[in-house]
């Protein structure tokens, strides 16, 4: 349910934000480094502003990191994930920065065309774009990590999407 809320926030957050009162000087807008007073996920507190995953895939460094992540997998990866780099078929959801240690990594999203609610992929790129890790979520299935992320990467991703 939280994942669906996150996706809806990303898709409709800008329209909803236009209806919400703007933060005043006494109420600064929360950032990825500060949790909200209501305990919302850090990602939900931050309006995504970065490039879409499709735009990142057009850059050689990010595309090579994506391909290396998939090549390292020993279990089959769904076709919609492996073909993404050629189709770039996904919702136009902006990426956003996620703190990992003292650095800002880029978290992007895609999903299976025409079945977004049931098949989602969150991809985290290192600051230089040379490494990628992903969390594949399938309705009724166990979450699957791609790219062999360490505990810091997993924690940053979970904290941003839950």
N, C-alpha and C positions, 0 to 999 in steps of 0.2 A: 504494500500500500504506500509506504514511504517513497519507493522508487517512482510510482505513478505520480505522486504529488510533486516530486522533483521534476519529472518530465513536464507535467502540466505547468509548473512554475516557470520552467524554461520557455515553454511554448507561449504562455499567456502572461508571463510576469510583467512584460513591458506595458501591456494594456492595463493590467491591474495596478501597476505602479503609477500610472497617470491619474488614477482615481484616488490613490492614497495621498494623505498630506505629506509634503516634503519634510525631511528632518530639519529641525531648527538648530541653532547654535548650541542649545542645551541638550539636544538629542542628535548626536552625530550618527550618520549612517554606519551600521556595522560593516566591518571588513572581514576578509578571510581570516585575519589574525585574531579577531575578537568575536566570541560567540554572542548571539543576541540575548537580550534580557529574558526573552521567552524560551530560551534554550533551543531555538531553531537550528537546523544543521547550518554549518558555516556557508556551504554553497548556496543555500536558500537565501541567506542574508546578503549575498553579493549578486548584483545583476551581471550576468555574463556579457562580456564585451569583446572577447577575443575572436580570432578567425574561426570559421566553421571547419570541421574536420576535412571536408572536401578541399578547402583552400590549403590546409596544411599538407594534404596528400599531393598537391601540385608542386610542393617544394621537395627537392631531391633528398635532403637530409631526413625529413620526416617520413617520406615514402620508404627510404631504405631502412629506417628503424622499424617501421610497420612490417615490412617484408621479413626482416631478420627475426622479429618477434614470432611471426607465423612459422617460419622455417624451423625454429627451435622446438616447436610443438611435436610431441610424439603421438598424441591422440589426434584423430581427425578433427578439423575445425569446420564448422558449417560453411557451406558454399557461399552464402550471402556475405560472410565475413571475408573469405579469401578473395572473392571477386570484387569487393568494395573498392580496392585501389584502381580498378579499371572502370567501374560503373559510376563511382562517387554518388550513388543514389542513397540519399539520406535527408532527413529533415534539416532545414537550415538553422541549427541551434548553435549559437556562439560558444566557443570554449571560454574557460576562465582559469585564472591562476589558483594553484593549490600549494600552500606552503608545505615543504618537506625539509625538515631541519631549518636551515637559514636561507634556503633557495626557493624560488617560485617555479613550480612545474606547471605544465599546461594540461588541463583535463578537458577532453573533448568527448563527444557522444555521437553514436549512430545506432541505427536499429534496422531490423529486417524490413524491407519495403512491404507495405500493406499488412504488416503484422507487428507494428512497433511495440504495442503493449506487452506482447509475449516474448519478444526476442530483442534484447538490448545489449549494447556493448559500450562500456566506458573505457576510454583510452587515455593513459597518462604518459606524457612525454617529458623527458629530462629537459632542463633549461636550454641545453644546446640542441635539442631535437634528435640527438644521436641514439637514444634508447627509448623503447616504448614498452609499456606493460598494459594489460587490459583485464577487465572483469566482464565476463560474459554471463548474462542473466537470461535464463529461459524459464518461462512459466512452468511450474511443476518440476523443474529440475534443480539440481544443486548449482550454486554459483561456481564458475570455473575461472581460474586465474590463467592468463596467458603471459608469457615472457618471464616467468619465474621471478615475480617481484619479492623483495625481502619484506620483513615485517613493517618497516617504516613506510614503504610504498603502499602496502596493503592498508595500513592504518590511515594514511592520508586519503586514500581513495574512499575507504569506508566512511570516514568522517565527513567527506564532502558530498556523498550521495545518499547517505541514510537519513 
